[in-house]
């Protein structure tokens, strides 16, 4: 604030002294106005700063909401891609196995291999259908050297080639043609012999999303269904036709004693398998997982060679 009064007072004429007092009052008023103006400006500046902070906080919320929306869109996109990928994978597996059935109708469960087509005439067929079957078995073995036979069961709901790998993981996610697919292939326990000639032969298959492979084993848990659909046929790699009859099924787990019978256990199947037919000496055990959260849950179907 400027100094308004000097330390030394000078005597001035009355008119001049009045004028000087007036000027000094005006200067004081002006200085007061200036200070008030600065104070108001500072307050306004602080108010604006606080307002900007509030706006900044709102912007951060908007950014957060935006990130949440973007994250949601990304997750939905990923889930959609997974679902579409699974659908495409299922379709690819169905197409591959349907093509095999159409290519080898004399082995699959089709009643009339050439029904509804003019491509073949009766006189074009071999006189012995077994010759055609043997040729098909040789071709299937050429396609996949692990081929051991063909299974047909449950009113043609199960109608697939069977393989045996060097372990029990090879065909979990590999199709008959060797493609990568979660449907996999129906496969024999690697500890069994290829000829289905042991006390117990175990076959594994997936419980799939689309109901293919071994998913229909679930229906065998119903006793009346077992009675009306008892037969399981196996066409072996060397051309033998084996017929098994289902006598039991159960929901169990991966550690069931039945898995060890005839593999690394000396127990007899007739002592372990529920309701095993008297006198039966060779058995077929079909196994599948379920879509339960319990990864160890299994469905087992028991059948005896007729």
Phi and psi restraints in degrees (value plus and minus 20) as a CYANA .aco file:
   2 UNK   PHI     -85.3   -45.3
   2 UNK   PSI     130.8   170.8
   3 UNK   PHI     -93.9   -53.9
   3 UNK   PSI     102.3   142.3
   4 UNK   PHI    -116.5   -76.5
   4 UNK   PSI     -43.6    -3.6
   5 UNK   PHI    -145.1  -105.1
   5 UNK   PSI     113.8   153.8
   6 UNK   PHI    -103.9   -63.9
   6 UNK   PSI     136.8   176.8
   7 UNK   PHI     -89.3   -49.3
   7 UNK   PSI     -42.7    -2.7
   8 UNK   PHI    -131.4   -91.4
   8 UNK   PSI     108.4   148.4
   9 UNK   PHI    -116.5   -76.5
   9 UNK   PSI     114.3   154.3
  10 UNK   PHI    -124.8   -84.8
  10 UNK   PSI     121.1   161.1
  11 UNK   PHI     -99.4   -59.4
  11 UNK   PSI     106.0   146.0
  12 UNK   PHI    -142.5  -102.5
  12 UNK   PSI     138.6   178.6
  13 UNK   PHI     -80.0   -40.0
  13 UNK   PSI     133.7   173.7
  14 UNK   PHI     -72.6   -32.6
  14 UNK   PSI     -61.8   -21.8
  15 UNK   PHI     -86.3   -46.3
  15 UNK   PSI     -58.1   -18.1
  16 UNK   PHI     -91.0   -51.0
  16 UNK   PSI     -60.1   -20.1
  17 UNK   PHI     -82.5   -42.5
  17 UNK   PSI     -59.8   -19.8
  18 UNK   PHI     -84.4   -44.4
  18 UNK   PSI     -60.6   -20.6
  19 UNK   PHI     -86.4   -46.4
  19 UNK   PSI     -61.4   -21.4
  20 UNK   PHI     -84.4   -44.4
  20 UNK   PSI     -63.3   -23.3
  21 UNK   PHI     -78.9   -38.9
  21 UNK   PSI     -60.9   -20.9
  22 UNK   PHI     -81.9   -41.9
  22 UNK   PSI     -64.9   -24.9
  23 UNK   PHI     -83.5   -43.5
  23 UNK   PSI     -60.1   -20.1
  24 UNK   PHI     -86.0   -46.0
  24 UNK   PSI     -59.9   -19.9
  25 UNK   PHI     -81.4   -41.4
  25 UNK   PSI     -59.8   -19.8
  26 UNK   PHI     -86.2   -46.2
  26 UNK   PSI     -58.3   -18.3
  27 UNK   PHI     -85.9   -45.9
  27 UNK   PSI     -60.6   -20.6
  28 UNK   PHI     -82.9   -42.9
  28 UNK   PSI     -65.1   -25.1
  29 UNK   PHI     -80.8   -40.8
  29 UNK   PSI     -61.8   -21.8
  30 UNK   PHI     -83.6   -43.6
  30 UNK   PSI     -61.1   -21.1
  31 UNK   PHI     -86.3   -46.3
  31 UNK   PSI     -59.2   -19.2
  32 UNK   PHI     -82.6   -42.6
  32 UNK   PSI     -62.2   -22.2
  33 UNK   PHI     -82.6   -42.6
  33 UNK   PSI     -58.9   -18.9
  34 UNK   PHI     -85.2   -45.2
  34 UNK   PSI     -61.9   -21.9
  35 UNK   PHI     -85.4   -45.4
  35 UNK   PSI     -62.6   -22.6
  36 UNK   PHI     -82.0   -42.0
  36 UNK   PSI     -58.6   -18.6
  37 UNK   PHI     -83.4   -43.4
  37 UNK   PSI     -62.9   -22.9
  38 UNK   PHI     -84.4   -44.4
  38 UNK   PSI     -59.1   -19.1
  39 UNK   PHI     -83.9   -43.9
  39 UNK   PSI     -63.2   -23.2
  40 UNK   PHI     -84.4   -44.4
  40 UNK   PSI     -60.4   -20.4
  41 UNK   PHI     -83.4   -43.4
  41 UNK   PSI     -60.9   -20.9
  42 UNK   PHI     -84.2   -44.2
  42 UNK   PSI     -61.7   -21.7
  43 UNK   PHI     -83.8   -43.8
  43 UNK   PSI     -61.8   -21.8
  44 UNK   PHI     -83.9   -43.9
  44 UNK   PSI     -59.6   -19.6
  45 UNK   PHI     -84.5   -44.5
  45 UNK   PSI     -62.4   -22.4
  46 UNK   PHI     -85.3   -45.3
  46 UNK   PSI     -59.1   -19.1
  47 UNK   PHI     -81.9   -41.9
  47 UNK   PSI     -62.9   -22.9
  48 UNK   PHI     -84.1   -44.1
  48 UNK   PSI     -59.4   -19.4
  49 UNK   PHI     -83.7   -43.7
  49 UNK   PSI     -64.0   -24.0
  50 UNK   PHI     -83.5   -43.5
  50 UNK   PSI     -58.4   -18.4
  51 UNK   PHI     -83.0   -43.0
  51 UNK   PSI     -62.0   -22.0
  52 UNK   PHI     -83.2   -43.2
  52 UNK   PSI     -57.9   -17.9
  53 UNK   PHI     -83.2   -43.2
  53 UNK   PSI     -61.1   -21.1
  54 UNK   PHI     -82.9   -42.9
  54 UNK   PSI     -62.5   -22.5
  55 UNK   PHI     -82.9   -42.9
  55 UNK   PSI     -58.4   -18.4
  56 UNK   PHI     -83.7   -43.7
  56 UNK   PSI     -60.2   -20.2
  57 UNK   PHI     -83.9   -43.9
  57 UNK   PSI     -59.6   -19.6
  58 UNK   PHI     -83.7   -43.7
  58 UNK   PSI     -58.8   -18.8
  59 UNK   PHI     -84.7   -44.7
  59 UNK   PSI     -58.7   -18.7
  60 UNK   PHI     -84.2   -44.2
  60 UNK   PSI     -58.9   -18.9
  61 UNK   PHI     -83.3   -43.3
  61 UNK   PSI     -62.7   -22.7
  62 UNK   PHI     -82.7   -42.7
  62 UNK   PSI     -60.1   -20.1
  63 UNK   PHI     -83.3   -43.3
  63 UNK   PSI     -62.0   -22.0
  64 UNK   PHI     -81.7   -41.7
  64 UNK   PSI     -66.3   -26.3
  65 UNK   PHI     -81.2   -41.2
  65 UNK   PSI     -60.0   -20.0
  66 UNK   PHI     -82.2   -42.2
  66 UNK   PSI     -62.3   -22.3
  67 UNK   PHI     -83.7   -43.7
  67 UNK   PSI     -60.1   -20.1
  68 UNK   PHI     -83.2   -43.2
  68 UNK   PSI     -61.3   -21.3
  69 UNK   PHI     -84.3   -44.3
  69 UNK   PSI     -64.7   -24.7
  70 UNK   PHI     -82.7   -42.7
  70 UNK   PSI     -62.6   -22.6
  71 UNK   PHI     -81.5   -41.5
  71 UNK   PSI     -62.1   -22.1
  72 UNK   PHI     -81.6   -41.6
  72 UNK   PSI     -63.2   -23.2
  73 UNK   PHI     -83.1   -43.1
  73 UNK   PSI     -62.2   -22.2
  74 UNK   PHI     -82.7   -42.7
  74 UNK   PSI     -64.3   -24.3
  75 UNK   PHI     -84.1   -44.1
  75 UNK   PSI     -62.5   -22.5
  76 UNK   PHI     -82.8   -42.8
  76 UNK   PSI     -61.2   -21.2
  77 UNK   PHI     -82.6   -42.6
  77 UNK   PSI     -63.8   -23.8
  78 UNK   PHI     -83.6   -43.6
  78 UNK   PSI     -65.2   -25.2
  79 UNK   PHI     -81.7   -41.7
  79 UNK   PSI     -60.7   -20.7
  80 UNK   PHI     -84.4   -44.4
  80 UNK   PSI     -61.1   -21.1
  81 UNK   PHI     -84.4   -44.4
  81 UNK   PSI     -58.0   -18.0
  82 UNK   PHI     -85.1   -45.1
  82 UNK   PSI     -66.4   -26.4
  83 UNK   PHI     -81.9   -41.9
  83 UNK   PSI     -66.9   -26.9
  84 UNK   PHI     -83.2   -43.2
  84 UNK   PSI     -56.3   -16.3
  85 UNK   PHI     -84.5   -44.5
  85 UNK   PSI     -60.8   -20.8
  86 UNK   PHI     -85.6   -45.6
  86 UNK   PSI     -61.7   -21.7
  87 UNK   PHI     -82.2   -42.2
  87 UNK   PSI     -64.4   -24.4
  88 UNK   PHI     -84.3   -44.3
  88 UNK   PSI     -57.9   -17.9
  89 UNK   PHI     -86.0   -46.0
  89 UNK   PSI     -64.5   -24.5
  90 UNK   PHI     -79.6   -39.6
  90 UNK   PSI     -64.3   -24.3
  91 UNK   PHI     -82.9   -42.9
  91 UNK   PSI     -59.5   -19.5
  92 UNK   PHI     -84.5   -44.5
  92 UNK   PSI     -62.0   -22.0
  93 UNK   PHI     -86.4   -46.4
  93 UNK   PSI     -64.8   -24.8
  94 UNK   PHI     -79.2   -39.2
  94 UNK   PSI     -63.0   -23.0
  95 UNK   PHI     -83.4   -43.4
  95 UNK   PSI     -62.8   -22.8
  96 UNK   PHI     -82.6   -42.6
  96 UNK   PSI     -65.9   -25.9
  97 UNK   PHI     -95.4   -55.4
  97 UNK   PSI     -50.8   -10.8
  98 UNK   PHI     -86.8   -46.8
  98 UNK   PSI     -57.0   -17.0
  99 UNK   PHI     -84.8   -44.8
  99 UNK   PSI     -58.0   -18.0
 100 UNK   PHI     -84.8   -44.8
 100 UNK   PSI     -61.3   -21.3
 101 UNK   PHI     -82.9   -42.9
 101 UNK   PSI     -61.5   -21.5
 102 UNK   PHI     -89.1   -49.1
 102 UNK   PSI     -52.3   -12.3
 103 UNK   PHI     -97.1   -57.1
 103 UNK   PSI     -47.5    -7.5
 104 UNK   PHI    -150.1  -110.1
 104 UNK   PSI      42.1    82.1
 105 UNK   PHI     -87.2   -47.2
 105 UNK   PSI     -45.7    -5.7
 106 UNK   PHI     -92.3   -52.3
 106 UNK   PSI     -32.9     7.1
 107 UNK   PHI    -124.6   -84.6
 107 UNK   PSI     -55.7   -15.7
 108 UNK   PHI     -91.5   -51.5
 108 UNK   PSI    -195.9  -155.9
 109 UNK   PHI    -104.1   -64.1
 109 UNK   PSI      -8.6    31.4
 110 UNK   PHI     -89.7   -49.7
 110 UNK   PSI     113.7   153.7
 111 UNK   PHI     -90.7   -50.7
 111 UNK   PSI     -62.6   -22.6
 112 UNK   PHI    -145.5  -105.5
 112 UNK   PSI      84.4   124.4
 113 UNK   PHI     -77.0   -37.0
 113 UNK   PSI     -48.7    -8.7
 114 UNK   PHI    -139.1   -99.1
 114 UNK   PSI       3.8    43.8
 115 UNK   PHI     -90.2   -50.2
 115 UNK   PSI     112.4   152.4
 116 UNK   PHI      61.8   101.8
 116 UNK   PSI      -3.2    36.8
 117 UNK   PHI    -157.1  -117.1
 117 UNK   PSI     126.6   166.6
 118 UNK   PHI    -121.0   -81.0
 118 UNK   PSI     -11.8    28.2
 119 UNK   PHI     -87.8   -47.8
 119 UNK   PSI     -51.3   -11.3
 120 UNK   PHI    -140.6  -100.6
 120 UNK   PSI     125.9   165.9
 121 UNK   PHI    -132.0   -92.0
 121 UNK   PSI     132.3   172.3
 122 UNK   PHI     -72.9   -32.9
 122 UNK   PSI     -58.7   -18.7
 123 UNK   PHI     -91.3   -51.3
 123 UNK   PSI     -33.3     6.7
 124 UNK   PHI    -102.6   -62.6
 124 UNK   PSI     -35.5     4.5
 125 UNK   PHI    -101.6   -61.6
 125 UNK   PSI     127.4   167.4
 126 UNK   PHI     -79.8   -39.8
 126 UNK   PSI     126.8   166.8
 127 UNK   PHI     -83.5   -43.5
 127 UNK   PSI     -53.4   -13.4
 128 UNK   PHI    -126.9   -86.9
 128 UNK   PSI      91.3   131.3
 129 UNK   PHI     -80.9   -40.9
 129 UNK   PSI     -45.1    -5.1
 130 UNK   PHI     -85.2   -45.2
 130 UNK   PSI     -51.6   -11.6
 131 UNK   PHI     -83.9   -43.9
 131 UNK   PSI     -63.2   -23.2
 132 UNK   PHI     -85.0   -45.0
 132 UNK   PSI     -58.6   -18.6
 133 UNK   PHI     -84.1   -44.1
 133 UNK   PSI     -62.7   -22.7
 134 UNK   PHI     -83.8   -43.8
 134 UNK   PSI     -58.8   -18.8
 135 UNK   PHI     -84.0   -44.0
 135 UNK   PSI     -59.4   -19.4
 136 UNK   PHI     -87.3   -47.3
 136 UNK   PSI     -59.8   -19.8
 137 UNK   PHI     -83.4   -43.4
 137 UNK   PSI     -59.0   -19.0
 138 UNK   PHI     -84.7   -44.7
 138 UNK   PSI     -60.0   -20.0
 139 UNK   PHI     -87.0   -47.0
 139 UNK   PSI     -60.9   -20.9
 140 UNK   PHI     -84.2   -44.2
 140 UNK   PSI     -58.1   -18.1
 141 UNK   PHI     -86.4   -46.4
 141 UNK   PSI     -52.1   -12.1
 142 UNK   PHI     -92.1   -52.1
 142 UNK   PSI     -55.7   -15.7
 143 UNK   PHI     -85.7   -45.7
 143 UNK   PSI     -63.3   -23.3
 144 UNK   PHI    -161.1  -121.1
 144 UNK   PSI      93.4   133.4
 145 UNK   PHI     -86.2   -46.2
 145 UNK   PSI     -34.8     5.2
 146 UNK   PHI    -107.0   -67.0
 146 UNK   PSI     -18.7    21.3
 147 UNK   PHI     -82.4   -42.4
 147 UNK   PSI     109.6   149.6
 148 UNK   PHI    -143.0  -103.0
 148 UNK   PSI     -31.7     8.3
 149 UNK   PHI     145.5   185.5
 149 UNK   PSI    -193.6  -153.6
 150 UNK   PHI    -152.6  -112.6
 150 UNK   PSI     112.6   152.6
 151 UNK   PHI    -128.3   -88.3
 151 UNK   PSI     117.1   157.1
 152 UNK   PHI    -154.0  -114.0
 152 UNK   PSI     109.2   149.2
 153 UNK   PHI    -180.6  -140.6
 153 UNK   PSI     148.4   188.4
 154 UNK   PHI      35.2    75.2
 154 UNK   PSI      31.5    71.5
 155 UNK   PHI      36.5    76.5
 155 UNK   PSI      25.0    65.0
 156 UNK   PHI      50.9    90.9
 156 UNK   PSI     -14.1    25.9
 157 UNK   PHI     -88.7   -48.7
 157 UNK   PSI     -48.5    -8.5
 158 UNK   PHI    -130.6   -90.6
 158 UNK   PSI      92.3   132.3
 159 UNK   PHI    -173.3  -133.3
 159 UNK   PSI      62.3   102.3
 160 UNK   PHI    -163.3  -123.3
 160 UNK   PSI     136.6   176.6
 161 UNK   PHI     -92.1   -52.1
 161 UNK   PSI     134.4   174.4
 162 UNK   PHI    -139.9   -99.9
 162 UNK   PSI     119.1   159.1
 163 UNK   PHI    -146.5  -106.5
 163 UNK   PSI     147.2   187.2
 164 UNK   PHI    -158.3  -118.3
 164 UNK   PSI     100.1   140.1
 165 UNK   PHI    -113.7   -73.7
 165 UNK   PSI    -195.2  -155.2
 166 UNK   PHI     -97.9   -57.9
 166 UNK   PSI     -30.7     9.3
 167 UNK   PHI    -173.4  -133.4
 167 UNK   PSI    -199.4  -159.4
 168 UNK   PHI    -114.3   -74.3
 168 UNK   PSI      -1.4    38.6
 169 UNK   PHI    -134.3   -94.3
 169 UNK   PSI     -38.6     1.4
 170 UNK   PHI     -74.0   -34.0
 170 UNK   PSI     -64.0   -24.0
 171 UNK   PHI    -127.6   -87.6
 171 UNK   PSI      -4.1    35.9
 172 UNK   PHI     -85.0   -45.0
 172 UNK   PSI     -60.6   -20.6
 173 UNK   PHI    -146.6  -106.6
 173 UNK   PSI      10.5    50.5
 174 UNK   PHI    -150.8  -110.8
 174 UNK   PSI     109.5   149.5
 175 UNK   PHI    -101.5   -61.5
 175 UNK   PSI     155.1   195.1
 176 UNK   PHI     -78.7   -38.7
 176 UNK   PSI     -56.6   -16.6
 177 UNK   PHI    -103.0   -63.0
 177 UNK   PSI     -20.7    19.3
 178 UNK   PHI      74.7   114.7
 178 UNK   PSI     -13.1    26.9
 179 UNK   PHI     -98.2   -58.2
 179 UNK   PSI     132.7   172.7
 180 UNK   PHI    -100.5   -60.5
 180 UNK   PSI      96.6   136.6
 181 UNK   PHI    -181.0  -141.0
 181 UNK   PSI     116.1   156.1
 182 UNK   PHI     -86.9   -46.9
 182 UNK   PSI     -35.4     4.6
 183 UNK   PHI     -88.2   -48.2
 183 UNK   PSI     -50.7   -10.7
 184 UNK   PHI      43.6    83.6
 184 UNK   PSI    -172.8  -132.8
 185 UNK   PHI    -157.2  -117.2
 185 UNK   PSI     131.3   171.3
 186 UNK   PHI     -87.5   -47.5
 186 UNK   PSI     105.1   145.1
 187 UNK   PHI    -153.8  -113.8
 187 UNK   PSI     130.8   170.8
 188 UNK   PHI    -106.1   -66.1
 188 UNK   PSI     127.0   167.0
 189 UNK   PHI     -76.8   -36.8
 189 UNK   PSI     110.9   150.9
 190 UNK   PHI     -84.6   -44.6
 190 UNK   PSI     -35.8     4.2
 191 UNK   PHI    -104.1   -64.1
 191 UNK   PSI     -30.5     9.5
 192 UNK   PHI    -102.9   -62.9
 192 UNK   PSI     137.3   177.3
 193 UNK   PHI    -100.6   -60.6
 193 UNK   PSI     134.3   174.3
 194 UNK   PHI     -87.1   -47.1
 194 UNK   PSI     -37.1     2.9
 195 UNK   PHI    -112.2   -72.2
 195 UNK   PSI     -12.9    27.1
 196 UNK   PHI      36.4    76.4
 196 UNK   PSI      14.6    54.6
 197 UNK   PHI    -133.3   -93.3
 197 UNK   PSI      -4.2    35.8
 198 UNK   PHI    -115.8   -75.8
 198 UNK   PSI     154.1   194.1
 199 UNK   PHI     -78.8   -38.8
 199 UNK   PSI     -65.4   -25.4
 200 UNK   PHI    -153.0  -113.0
 200 UNK   PSI     108.6   148.6
 201 UNK   PHI    -133.2   -93.2
 201 UNK   PSI     109.1   149.1
 202 UNK   PHI    -128.7   -88.7
 202 UNK   PSI     109.9   149.9
 203 UNK   PHI    -137.6   -97.6
 203 UNK   PSI     118.3   158.3
 204 UNK   PHI    -136.7   -96.7
 204 UNK   PSI     127.2   167.2
 205 UNK   PHI    -176.7  -136.7
 205 UNK   PSI     137.8   177.8
 206 UNK   PHI     -99.1   -59.1
 206 UNK   PSI     131.1   171.1
 207 UNK   PHI    -114.3   -74.3
 207 UNK   PSI      78.8   118.8
 208 UNK   PHI    -112.1   -72.1
 208 UNK   PSI     148.1   188.1
 209 UNK   PHI     -86.7   -46.7
 209 UNK   PSI     -54.7   -14.7
 210 UNK   PHI    -117.7   -77.7
 210 UNK   PSI     -12.1    27.9
 211 UNK   PHI      65.3   105.3
 211 UNK   PSI     -13.0    27.0
 212 UNK   PHI    -106.8   -66.8
 212 UNK   PSI    -189.5  -149.5
 213 UNK   PHI      34.4    74.4
 213 UNK   PSI    -143.9  -103.9
 214 UNK   PHI    -119.7   -79.7
 214 UNK   PSI      -2.4    37.6
 215 UNK   PHI     -79.8   -39.8
 215 UNK   PSI     -54.3   -14.3
 216 UNK   PHI     -93.9   -53.9
 216 UNK   PSI     -22.9    17.1
 217 UNK   PHI     -80.8   -40.8
 217 UNK   PSI     -43.6    -3.6
 218 UNK   PHI     -76.1   -36.1
 218 UNK   PSI     -54.5   -14.5
 219 UNK   PHI     -87.8   -47.8
 219 UNK   PSI     -42.8    -2.8
 220 UNK   PHI     -91.5   -51.5
 220 UNK   PSI     -31.7     8.3
 221 UNK   PHI     -88.0   -48.0
 221 UNK   PSI     -37.3     2.7
 222 UNK   PHI    -108.2   -68.2
 222 UNK   PSI     100.2   140.2
 223 UNK   PHI     -80.9   -40.9
 223 UNK   PSI     -61.1   -21.1
 224 UNK   PHI     -84.8   -44.8
 224 UNK   PSI     -53.9   -13.9
 225 UNK   PHI     -87.6   -47.6
 225 UNK   PSI     -59.3   -19.3
 226 UNK   PHI     -81.3   -41.3
 226 UNK   PSI     -60.2   -20.2
 227 UNK   PHI     -87.6   -47.6
 227 UNK   PSI     -55.5   -15.5
 228 UNK   PHI    -106.0   -66.0
 228 UNK   PSI     -36.6     3.4
 229 UNK   PHI    -154.5  -114.5
 229 UNK   PSI      45.4    85.4
 230 UNK   PHI    -103.6   -63.6
 230 UNK   PSI     -42.4    -2.4
 231 UNK   PHI    -107.6   -67.6
 231 UNK   PSI     116.0   156.0
 232 UNK   PHI    -145.2  -105.2
 232 UNK   PSI     102.6   142.6
 233 UNK   PHI    -128.4   -88.4
 233 UNK   PSI     120.1   160.1
 234 UNK   PHI    -143.2  -103.2
 234 UNK   PSI     102.8   142.8
 235 UNK   PHI    -117.6   -77.6
 235 UNK   PSI      92.8   132.8
 236 UNK   PHI     -97.3   -57.3
 236 UNK   PSI     146.2   186.2
 237 UNK   PHI     -80.3   -40.3
 237 UNK   PSI     -50.6   -10.6
 238 UNK   PHI    -112.2   -72.2
 238 UNK   PSI      -9.0    31.0
 239 UNK   PHI      74.6   114.6
 239 UNK   PSI     -15.6    24.4
 240 UNK   PHI    -101.1   -61.1
 240 UNK   PSI     126.0   166.0
 241 UNK   PHI    -129.4   -89.4
 241 UNK   PSI      93.7   133.7
 242 UNK   PHI    -127.8   -87.8
 242 UNK   PSI     114.4   154.4
 243 UNK   PHI    -138.1   -98.1
 243 UNK   PSI     101.9   141.9
 244 UNK   PHI    -130.4   -90.4
 244 UNK   PSI     129.7   169.7
 245 UNK   PHI    -137.0   -97.0
 245 UNK   PSI     107.7   147.7
 246 UNK   PHI     -90.4   -50.4
 246 UNK   PSI     111.4   151.4
 247 UNK   PHI    -144.6  -104.6
 247 UNK   PSI     -30.5     9.5
 248 UNK   PHI    -182.9  -142.9
 248 UNK   PSI     140.4   180.4
 249 UNK   PHI    -176.9  -136.9
 249 UNK   PSI     130.7   170.7
 250 UNK   PHI    -177.2  -137.2
 250 UNK   PSI     136.3   176.3
 251 UNK   PHI    -111.8   -71.8
 251 UNK   PSI     107.1   147.1
 252 UNK   PHI    -167.2  -127.2
 252 UNK   PSI    -171.5  -131.5
 253 UNK   PHI    -152.8  -112.8
 253 UNK   PSI     157.0   197.0
 254 UNK   PHI     -89.3   -49.3
 254 UNK   PSI     -29.0    11.0
 255 UNK   PHI    -125.4   -85.4
 255 UNK   PSI      -5.2    34.8
 256 UNK   PHI     -78.8   -38.8
 256 UNK   PSI     121.2   161.2
 257 UNK   PHI     -80.9   -40.9
 257 UNK   PSI     -46.2    -6.2
 258 UNK   PHI     -79.3   -39.3
 258 UNK   PSI     -49.9    -9.9
 259 UNK   PHI     -85.9   -45.9
 259 UNK   PSI     -42.8    -2.8
 260 UNK   PHI    -113.4   -73.4
 260 UNK   PSI     -34.6     5.4
 261 UNK   PHI     -85.6   -45.6
 261 UNK   PSI     106.4   146.4
 262 UNK   PHI      58.7    98.7
 262 UNK   PSI     -24.0    16.0
 263 UNK   PHI    -126.4   -86.4
 263 UNK   PSI     -82.9   -42.9
 264 UNK   PHI    -156.8  -116.8
 264 UNK   PSI      14.5    54.5
 265 UNK   PHI    -160.5  -120.5
 265 UNK   PSI     119.1   159.1
 266 UNK   PHI    -105.9   -65.9
 266 UNK   PSI     -22.1    17.9
 267 UNK   PHI     -83.3   -43.3
 267 UNK   PSI     129.5   169.5
 268 UNK   PHI    -106.3   -66.3
 268 UNK   PSI     121.2   161.2
 269 UNK   PHI     -79.2   -39.2
 269 UNK   PSI     -57.7   -17.7
 270 UNK   PHI     -84.0   -44.0
 270 UNK   PSI     -39.5     0.5
 271 UNK   PHI    -110.3   -70.3
 271 UNK   PSI     -39.0     1.0
 272 UNK   PHI    -128.1   -88.1
 272 UNK   PSI     -60.0   -20.0
 273 UNK   PHI     -93.8   -53.8
 273 UNK   PSI     116.6   156.6
 274 UNK   PHI     -90.2   -50.2
 274 UNK   PSI     111.5   151.5
 275 UNK   PHI      38.5    78.5
 275 UNK   PSI      14.5    54.5
 276 UNK   PHI     -82.1   -42.1
 276 UNK   PSI     115.0   155.0
 277 UNK   PHI     -81.7   -41.7
 277 UNK   PSI     121.2   161.2
 278 UNK   PHI     -83.5   -43.5
 278 UNK   PSI     115.0   155.0
 279 UNK   PHI      66.3   106.3
 279 UNK   PSI     -29.9    10.1
 280 UNK   PHI     -89.9   -49.9
 280 UNK   PSI     115.9   155.9
 281 UNK   PHI    -141.1  -101.1
 281 UNK   PSI     -35.4     4.6
 282 UNK   PHI    -151.4  -111.4
 282 UNK   PSI     116.3   156.3
 283 UNK   PHI    -151.5  -111.5
 283 UNK   PSI     136.1   176.1
 284 UNK   PHI    -141.1  -101.1
 284 UNK   PSI     110.1   150.1
 285 UNK   PHI    -138.4   -98.4
 285 UNK   PSI      98.2   138.2
 286 UNK   PHI    -121.5   -81.5
 286 UNK   PSI     112.5   152.5
 287 UNK   PHI    -151.5  -111.5
 287 UNK   PSI     117.7   157.7
 288 UNK   PHI    -165.1  -125.1
 288 UNK   PSI     133.3   173.3
 289 UNK   PHI    -100.2   -60.2
 289 UNK   PSI    -195.0  -155.0
 290 UNK   PHI    -147.8  -107.8
 290 UNK   PSI     156.5   196.5
 291 UNK   PHI    -114.8   -74.8
 291 UNK   PSI       3.9    43.9
 292 UNK   PHI     -93.8   -53.8
 292 UNK   PSI     132.3   172.3
 293 UNK   PHI     -79.0   -39.0
 293 UNK   PSI     -42.8    -2.8
 294 UNK   PHI     -98.6   -58.6
 294 UNK   PSI      86.6   126.6
 295 UNK   PHI     -87.0   -47.0
 295 UNK   PSI     -37.5     2.5
 296 UNK   PHI    -112.9   -72.9
 296 UNK   PSI     -23.1    16.9
 297 UNK   PHI     -89.7   -49.7
 297 UNK   PSI     118.7   158.7
 298 UNK   PHI    -158.6  -118.6
 298 UNK   PSI     133.9   173.9
 299 UNK   PHI    -132.9   -92.9
 299 UNK   PSI     108.3   148.3
 300 UNK   PHI    -137.3   -97.3
 300 UNK   PSI     114.7   154.7
 301 UNK   PHI    -140.4  -100.4
 301 UNK   PSI     109.5   149.5
 302 UNK   PHI    -128.3   -88.3
 302 UNK   PSI     113.9   153.9
 303 UNK   PHI    -160.1  -120.1
 303 UNK   PSI     125.5   165.5
 304 UNK   PHI    -132.9   -92.9
 304 UNK   PSI     122.9   162.9
 305 UNK   PHI     -87.4   -47.4
 305 UNK   PSI     108.6   148.6
